[in-house]
Amino acid sequence: MDATRASAAPANTLSRYTRTPTPDAKIVVTPNVDTLYCQTWLDLSHEPQVIVIPEIKDRYWLAQVMDMWTNTVHDPSSVSPQLAAGAPAGPFTYAVTGPRSNGELPAGVTALSVPTDSAWVLVRIALNGANDVPAVVDLENQIRLMPLSRYRTDPSAPTPSAAPQNITAAPARIVAGMDGTAFFTELAALLTRYPAAQADAAAMDRFASIGIRPGANVASLNASVLDAGAAAGKRAIAAYQNPGAKNLNGWVYATNLGTYNTDYQLRANTALTTLAANLPSDSIYPMLNDVPATPKGYRLHFPAGQLPPAGAFWSITAYTADHFLVPNPDRIYAIGHSPDPVANPDGTVHLTLAPNKPGPDVPAGNWLPVPGSGTFDLAMRIYAPKPAAISGEWEPPALTPIA
């Protein structure tokens, strides 16, 4: 988490992402084309930071607030703004407070307390196709960020903004490249800055028994033992299989992410593979991996009334074998909304996933281009999923080859 922070813009500045990814974008795997993002890393050691979300009508938004242990500690959204009593329902004004914050907040400001001195906030705003980008960027530009002291004197003060410092940084690679001494030295330093929770007392005692404690001089410990321990840990994290994951008709997804308590293996594997995973109440991402491509493609058949049960919206995105968007002349990278798929007269919905544009019998919103050779992946994103999607009562349909 801290390696990701180090690659971002300076603390207490807002980074806005104003373009949708294309197949040429190779920085992030399995990119999302459903939303645009804003992000900020907050330093809460001196005072709270205030973030103001504008009134956003008829459009999904989510503000995910994470502590430095990768837990999502707050998630106000268009579905549930989580406002304090008496706070206005737009614009939505939140004060992100650290563990040393005290004192009253101004009227109309909702406190979002974080147990660490730093926090990562990701704001997602729904995007209704490429032509909708200017409208979403306009909303992004209305998001405000400032210290609480500035908000008290000038709530309309300009927001300090910045692009990410190093958008090509690969935090997971940086951590993977550390030897044992470097890794545990960093851990000891970070434990001083971000103290462990009370629930971690047993784990901290085990660390202390081998000389790893907040601020410890790790260089005095046996380097070969540290190397062996770090290497074994990295192998275990990479090989971990989430026992809580669901596999329904080949679609694999987890509904136990976002907060981790003392499930250290799940926390570490999620940080390695899907850092900033949402709470299941905010989104779930059923995945179909390594689908064999065929010239004719596949079909997804949804029975009447059985589209993905979303409180906001849903989508399906195709990815190449190396997890990037599928190049195609029509520049269609996802389907599911904008436009909505067209149902058959009996209420069923057929989606065609094929390399070539189908005939006029298939509406534009019902066709997703996929590769014609090799393999590909599919990601179904369900935003604000309803309980049936989270529990597994609703099942994504199986992918069937077109004869």
N, C-alpha and C positions, 0 to 999 in steps of 0.2 A: 504494500500500500504506500509506504513512504517513498519507494523508488518511483512509483507513478507520480506522486506529488512533486518529486524533484524534477520531473520532465515537463511539468505544466507551467502555466504563466505564474507571475509573482502572486503571493498570497493577497487575498482581498481585492482581486481584480476579476472582472467578468470576461470570459472568452465566449464569443458567439460563433457558432458554425452556421454559415449562411449558404451553403451549397449542398446538394445531395450527392452522394458518392456515385461513381460511374465504374464500369468494368476496368478502367485504367487505374483506379485508386487501389493501391496495394499496401497501405499502411495498416488498416484494420481488417481482419478477416470477418466473414459473414456480416458485412455492413448492413445497417438498418436504413431503408429508404422510406419508412413510414413517418418519421419525425425529424425535426431539426433540434439540435441540442444547444444549450448554454451550460457552461460549467464554471465553478469557482472553487478554489481551495481557500478555506478560511483559517486565519490565525485568530484564535479566540482567547489567547493568553492575556491580552490587555483589556479587552472589552468585547461585548457582543457585536455581531455584525447584522445589519438589517437588510433583508431582501424583500423587494416589493414585486409581486406578480400582477400584471395588469388584469383588468376584467377581460376575460377571454370567453366570448359567447360561441356556443354551438361548435366547440372544438375541444378535444381532449388535451389535457396537460397534466404533468406530474413533476413534482419537485422532490427528488430523492435525496435525503440527507444521511450521509454515512459517517460513522466515527472511524478512528484510525485502526480499529480492529476489523474493519470491513462490514460491520453490522449496519443495516439500514435502520436508523433509529426513529426517523420520521418520514412520512410520505404523503404530504398534502397534495391534493389533485382536484381536477374538475369534478370527479366523482365524489370525493370526500375532502373538502378544503381544510378540515380539522381546525376550525377557528376557535379562539377563546370566546367566552360569553361576551356578547356585545360588540364583537369585532365586525366590521362591515363585510358584506359578501361581495367584495371586489371594489377597488383593487385589494389584493390580499397581502397584508403586511406581516412579516414574520421576523422575529429577532432570534438568531441562532446564538445560543449562550453556551459558554464553556463551563467546566466544573468549578471555576473560581468566581463565576458571575454571581452578583447579588444585587438587590435593589429592585425597585419597581420599574416597569416598562411604561411608556406613554400609552394613553388610552387608544384602543383599536389595534394594538400590536400583540400578536400571538407569539408566545415563547416556544421555541423548539430547543430543548436542552440536549446537549451532547456531552458524554462523559470524558472526552479527550480535548486537549487544547487546540487541536486542528480538526477540521471537518471537510468533507468533499460533498459538494452540492451539484447535482445534475438536474437540469430542467429540460424536460422533453415537451415539445409542442407538436401536435398531430399535423401532418402534411397531406393535403389532398391532391397529390400529383405534382409534377414538375412545375406546372403553371401557377401553383399556389405558393411557390417559394417567396415572392415579394410580400405577400400578406403575412406569412409567418415571420419573415425577417423584420417586418414592421412591429410585430408583437415582441420579438426579441429585443428590439431597440427600446421598448417601453419598460423592460425589466430594469429595476434599479437596485444598486448595492452600495452600502455605505456603513461606516461605523455608527454605533448608536449615538455617540456624542454629536456627530454631524447631523444625524437625523433629528435630534432634539432641536437643533437650531435652524436647520434648513432641509426639510424633508424632500425638496425637489433638487437637491444638489446633484451635479453630474456624476455619473457612474464611472469609476476608473476601469478602463477596459484594456485588454491586451490579448494578442494571439498567443497560443501555447508556445513556450520557449523552444521546445524540441519535439516536434510532432512525429519525428521518425524514431524517437527513443523506444526501445523495447524493454520495459522494466523487468519482465520475466526473464529475458536473456541476461540482463545485468545481474540479477540475483543468482541465476543458474551458474554464472561465471565466477562467483565468489568461492574461494577456498574456505576451509573450515574456520580458520582464524579470522578472516575478513567477515564471514557471515555472523559468527557469534560476537565479534566486536561490535558490529552494527546492531545486533539484537540487544546487547547489554546497554548500548547508548540509547536506543529507542525505548527500552523499558524505563529509563529515567524520565524521558520526555512524556511517555504515554503509559502510566502505571497500569498494571494488570488489574482486572476486576476481582472482586472478592471471590467470585466463583472459580477463579484460576489459582487459588491458594495452593492446592495440592500440586498442581503442575509447577508452580514457582518453587515449591519446596524441593521437587525433584531436580530442577535446574540448579538450585543453590547447592545441592549435595555434590555436584561436580564442578562447582566454582563459577557457574553462570548466574549472575544476579545483576540487578540494575547498577550500571556504572562500573562493573567489574573490569579488572585488568586482564583481559582474555589472553594477551600475549604471553603471560606467564604460564599458561596451561600447555599440555602436551599437544603440539600441532598435529601430529599424525592421528591422534584420537579424535580431535576436532574435525579433521578432514574426513575420517571414516564416518563419523556421526552425521555430518552435513550431507555426504554422498548418499548414505542410507536413507536419510529423510527425504531427499529429493527423489530418489527412486520410488519410495513408498507413496509420495504425493502424486507422482505422475501415473502410477499404476492403480490408484484408488478407484474403486467402483462404488458409486453412491447406492447404498441399499434401499434408499427411499425413492429411487427413480422409477417411473412407470414406463412400461412398454406396451402400447395398445395399437395393434394392427401394424406394428413396425415403427410407429412414432414413439420416440423416446423423449421423456421430459421429467423434470424434477419439480416437486412442489414443496420442498423443504429448504429452500435457499433464502438468503437475505438477512437472516439472523442465525447465529451458530452456537451461542452459549459455550459449552466446553467440547463441542464436536470439532476437535482440532483438525482431523483429517478432512472432513467435509469443507471446513473453512479454507484450508490450504489448497485443496484441489480446486475449489471454486475460484480462489484468487489467481491460480495458475491459468485456468481455462476460461472463466467467464467473470472476471473481476467486475464488481458493481452489479451483480445479479439482483434483479428486483425481488421484492416480496411476492409470493404467489397471488396475493390479492390485487397486485398491480399489473402483473403480466406473467404469462407462462409461454414457453417456446417449444412446443413439440417439434422434434427433428427427425427427418428421414435421411440417413446417411448412406453413401456409396450405392446409389441407385444405378443399375446398369442402363446406360442410354440405349435407345433404339431409334431407328429412322422414323417410326410411326408415333412413338411417344406413349403417353399414359393418359388415364382418365381417373379423376376423383369423382365419386358419386355420393352426394349428400341426400339422404331421404328428406321428404318434406318436413320442415320444421326442425331440421337437425344441422343447420349451419353452426359453426363454432359459437358457443354461447358467451358472447362478450357484452359487458356493460358499456363499453366504448366502441371498439371496432376490432377487426381481425384482418390478417393478411397472410399470404403465402409468397415467399421469396425463393428463387432458385439460385444455386451457387455452383460454380465449377468445382472440379475435383480438388483444386487448391484453395477453395473457400472464398472465391471472389464472385462478383456479379457476372451473369452470363451475357456476353456481347450479343447483340441482335440489332438489326437495322431499325426495328420499330421502337427501340429503347424502352421496352416493357420489362421491368425487373421484378415486379410484384403485382399480385392481383388480390382482390378481396374487398377493396373499397376504392371509390373514386376512379372508375365507376363501380357501383355494386354489380356483382354477377347477376345475370338474368336467369330467372327461374323458368322451368318448364311449366306447361299448363297444369300439371298435377302437383306443383309445388316443389318438385325435386330440383336439384341444381347439379349440372354436370360441368366440371372444369376439365379443360383439355390442356395437357402439358406436353408440348411437342416442339421439335426443332423448327418446323416450317409452319407458316401461317395457315390455319385451316380455312375451309370454305365459308361462305356467308351464313351457313347454318349455325356457326359458333359465334356468339356475340363477342365484341372486343374485350369486354370485362371478364370473359370466361376462358381466355387463352393466356397461358404463361409460356414463353419461350424457354426451352431447356436444351442442353447439348444433344447432338445427334450421335455422338460417339463417346467412348470412355465411360466415366461415371459422373454423377452429380449429387448434390445434397438439396434438400428442401427444408425450409424453416417456416413453420406456422406460428405466427405471433398473435396471441389473444390478449388484448388490452382490457384491463378490469374484468377478468374472467369471472363468470358466474360460478356458484358453488359446484354445479354439475361438472364443469370442466376441471376444477381443481381436484375433486374427489375421484374422478375417473368414471363417474356415472355416465357422462357423455364420452364417446370414443371417436377419435378422428377416423375417417373411413380409410380402408386399405387402398393402396395405389394399384390399379389394374392396367396391364398392357393393352394397347389398342391393337386389335387383330388386323 
